[in-house]
Amino acid sequence: MLPSVLPCVLFSTATESGVLVKKPFKDWKDGVRKLNAHFRGVQSDNTKGGTGFTLHAVCIERMCNFQKVMDKTAKSLQSHYMDVTRQHVERNRCVLKSVFETIMLCGKQGLALRGHRETEEVKDRNRGNFYELLKFRISAGDNTLKFHFDTARKNATYTSKTIQNEGIDIVASVILERIVNEVQRFYSVSADEVQDIANKEQLAVCIRFVDNECEVREKFIGFVDITGDTSGAHISEAILQTVSKAGLCLHSLRGQCCDGAGNMAGRIQGAGPRIERMYPKALSFWCASHQLNLVIVSAAKLPPVRNMMQTVDTVVRFFRYSSKREHCLSTVLQSDSDCSDIEQRRKMKLQQMCRTRWVERHAAFDVFLELYQFIVKALENIAGDGGYNASSAAEASTLLSAITQFEFIITLVITREVMSYLKPLTVQLQV
């Protein structure tokens, strides 16, 4: 009798326990019938029969399962739970991998992640590069990602703008960590200000170092918003905080490079001298390429050079801002027998002059001189052809007169020749 009661004693719960389990059996007058009802489920006229048999059978099953688990012939409930949890974790990791690969692809290709409409109500519309690339992954056979989107709750899809921003920050931190690990010991810093499209003043910070293979490397490490304060004190503090936050030792800083603005290179209040006073080995240098650019700007103030550059810029805008006039120039180029050359075809379009880096204007002068005879012929056609309006014809006539003057031609040739020497020089100054 006792071995048969053992499963109920060991494997019944507190609410299921009763007579023969937690309470002593005292009703021996009706004992045979009640014991049969518990152990065998036998019915009689005076009892429903089998009232305890179901519980007894459940407890025996529990005992058998326990024995199988102990003998390692079956998995326990905890093992099943761990397996399910492990599968869930692996699936979530696969989903996050797809999400992060999409974020990195957008970053690598310079694509904006979000679009104008990202809500579920506009499924048929373009929801931005991030969402559309995820849909492309699903259509290409990413079944794990498809299962996730079909079964996940709306607040757990890992595609919200918050998750996108966090993903970008995580990728940026990993890239920055790899850059810092490449720095052997010493490094230098270069910083410059620039206004972004939102009209905010951004400070770009880069580091320059020698890697394991003795190659000089230059890496961008971050932007700092300095819109509210562009003083030398604030800029120097922003540079030091950015470098320190990246994980670089400030005592290993051996050089600084900046432009010649007062807040950057000023002897007293400039950011460079301020950092040099705190870290004497971090010598401050005025960018040699920037100095060369300023020299060219000063030389370009000569009236002949200034007028020539203005005329070239006007001619370029005259053709580029009108498809009809640009087509006229292309027609003149294609009608020439020498235009079949591949190199000539590559230079068929005029180039606008760079507004900030004057050395880069060499390419614009090069193309202008290569196409000079075709530009003259195109202006003659526009000025004498009745198919253009009066303002275009008058402007073409004025530009034709300007670019055929001896002073313009000789100034253009000399300036282009001087620029041909300055271009490789400024490239070497940046190595």
Buried (B, 14 or more C-beta within 10 A) or exposed (E): EEEEBEBBEEBBEEEBBBBBBEEEBEEEEEEEBBBBBBBEBBEEEEBEBBEBBEBBBBBBEBBEBBEEBEEEEBEBEEEEEEEEEEEEEEBBEBBBEBBBEBBBEBBEEEEEBBBEEBEEEEEEEEBBBBBEBBBEBBEEEBEBBBBBBEEBEEEEBBBEEEBBEEBBEEBEEEBBEEBBEBBEEBBBBBBBBEEEEEEEBBBBBBBBBBEEEEEEBEBEBBBBEBEEEBBBEBBBBBBBEBBEEBEBEBEBBBBBBBBEBEBBBBEEBBBBBBBBEEBEEBBBEBBBBBEBBBEBEEEBEEEBBEBBBEBBBBBBEBBBEBEEBBEBBBEBBEEEEEBEEEEBEEBBBBBEBEEEEBBBBBBBBBBBBBBBEBBBBBBBBBBEEEEBEEEBBEBBBBBBEBBEEEEBBEBBBEBBEBBEEBBEEBEEBEE
